[in-house]
């Protein structure tokens, strides 16, 4: 799960995906394309919306996406087209590129819809993002099952 700073959207996506039963045996992680928040906890509003939905993401720590992530993960789900471009720039080959997709393509295939960044908005933006990510993660799990 990848967003810009790894403090709002991608930590929520990581927590949501980890909560899905099928992913108890798979590695799920999140990262940011920028290194602004390395080592930091998720945004308090992300923590709050996760907690409101029965998840604890407070122990996560921000990290930056690395080329080695292509070796570790089979699927790299990004939040928006900017993240997509930044991750694909790091791809070493077509196989790496094929692992990258927009997370909302799970809900709306080939429509290139983005998860809005709630950082500069109010609490309702975090609720909206949580709902989008929960639906996308549910479909993702169903496809892999």
C-alpha positions in Angstrom: 0.0 0.0 0.0 1.6 3.3 -1.1 0.7 6.9 -0.7 2.8 10.1 -0.6 3.9 10.4 3.0 2.8 7.0 4.5 0.8 8.7 7.4 -2.8 8.9 6.1 -4.1 6.7 3.3 -1.5 3.8 3.1 -1.5 3.1 6.8 -5.3 2.8 6.8 -5.1 0.5 3.7 -2.4 -1.6 5.5 -4.5 -1.9 8.6 -7.7 -2.7 6.7 -6.0 -5.3 4.5 -4.4 -7.0 7.5 -7.8 -7.2 9.2 -9.2 -9.3 6.3 -9.1 -13.0 7.2 -7.3 -14.2 4.0 -4.3 -12.0 4.8 -3.2 -13.6 8.1 -0.6 -15.6 6.2 0.6 -12.9 3.8 2.9 -10.0 4.3 1.1 -6.6 4.1 3.0 -3.3 4.5 2.7 0.3 3.5 5.1 3.0 2.4 5.3 6.5 1.0 6.9 7.7 -2.2 8.4 10.6 -0.2 10.6 10.4 2.9 8.8 13.2 4.8 7.6 11.0 7.7 10.0 8.1 8.0 9.7 6.6 11.5 6.6 8.6 12.4 3.3 7.2 13.5 0.2 7.6 11.3 -1.7 10.8 11.3 -3.8 11.0 14.5 -7.0 11.3 12.4 -6.1 8.0 10.5 -5.5 6.3 13.9 -8.9 7.6 15.1 -10.9 6.5 12.1 -9.2 3.1 12.2 -9.9 2.8 16.0 -13.6 3.8 15.3 -13.7 0.8 12.9 -12.1 -1.6 15.3 -8.5 -1.4 14.0 -5.3 -0.3 15.8 -2.8 1.2 13.4 -1.0 3.3 16.0 2.1 1.1 16.1 2.9 1.5 12.4 5.9 3.6 11.4 6.3 5.6 8.2 8.8 4.4 5.7 9.7 5.2 2.1 9.1 2.9 -0.8 12.3 1.1 -2.0 13.2 -0.7 -5.1 13.6 -3.9 -3.0 9.8 -3.7 -2.4 9.4 -5.1 -5.9 11.2 -8.2 -4.7 9.2 -8.6 -1.6 5.6 -7.9 -2.8 3.5 -9.4 -5.5 1.0 -6.5 -5.5 1.8 -2.9 -5.0 -1.4 -0.9 -4.6 -1.1 2.9 -4.9 -3.5 5.6 -3.8 -3.2 8.0 -6.8 -1.7 8.6 -10.2 1.2 10.6 -8.8 2.2 7.7 -6.5 1.7 5.4 -9.5 4.2 7.4 -11.6 6.7 7.6 -8.7 6.6 3.9 -8.0 6.8 2.9 -11.7 9.9 5.2 -12.1 11.7 2.9 -9.7 10.7 -0.3 -11.6 13.6 -2.1 -13.0 11.7 -4.1 -15.6 8.3 -4.9 -17.0 7.7 -7.5 -14.3 8.1 -4.8 -11.6 5.8 -2.4 -13.4 3.1 -5.1 -13.7 2.9 -5.3 -9.9 1.7 -1.7 -9.6 -1.9 -0.6 -9.8 -4.3 2.0 -8.4 -6.1 0.5 -5.4 -9.5 1.9 -6.6 -9.1 -0.1 -9.8 -10.4 -2.8 -7.6 -13.7 -1.0 -7.3 -13.7 0.9 -10.7 -11.6 -1.1 -13.2 -9.7 1.1 -15.8 -11.3 4.3 -14.5 -8.1 5.5 -12.9 -9.9 6.8 -9.9 -7.8 8.1 -7.0 -8.1 7.9 -3.2 -8.3 11.6 -2.2 -5.6 12.7 0.3 -7.5 13.7 3.4 -4.5 15.4 5.1 -5.6 19.0 4.6 -9.3 18.4 5.1 -11.6 17.6 8.0 -12.4 14.4 9.8 -15.1 13.4 7.3 -12.4 13.0 4.7 -10.8 10.3 6.7 -14.1 8.5 7.1 -14.6 8.7 3.3 -11.1 7.4 2.7 -11.6 4.5 5.1 -14.9 3.5 3.4 -13.2 3.5 0.0 -10.2 1.5 1.1 -12.4 -1.0 3.0 -14.5 -1.7 -0.1 -11.4 -1.9 -2.4 -9.6 -4.2 0.1 -12.6 -6.5 0.3 -12.8 -6.9 -3.5 -9.0 -7.4 -3.6 -9.2 -10.2 -1.1 -12.1 -11.8 -3.0 -10.1 -11.8 -6.2 -7.2 -13.5 -4.6 -9.2 -16.1 -2.7 
